[in-house]
């Protein structure tokens, strides 16, 4: 795939990922003001990127870039976690702000590790 076509495909995938993020965030409403939808987005996105990373060379490199950088890059969002945490802190909800930051970090890392392990198993069985 040419560089320009890869950029185009990645940009389109990124737009699709952003739309998917918005959809999931709307389908998973906040719980007592806690931004649960974005937590779900970041944890599932981390898991999916882990699987994509774990399967290694099963996918063509261009497909992996379009899915990882484009779709999942557009889907997940650290900036929203940061803003939501600041907004919670500004309301004096320090525990929720810390839970949002810490929970996102811990759960996303665990999800990514689980995804990599699962992807490695799938990649090993397909290779």
Helices and strands as residue ranges (DSSP letters): H 3-27, H 36-54, G 56-58, H 61-65, I 66-72, H 73-75, H 78-90, H 94-126
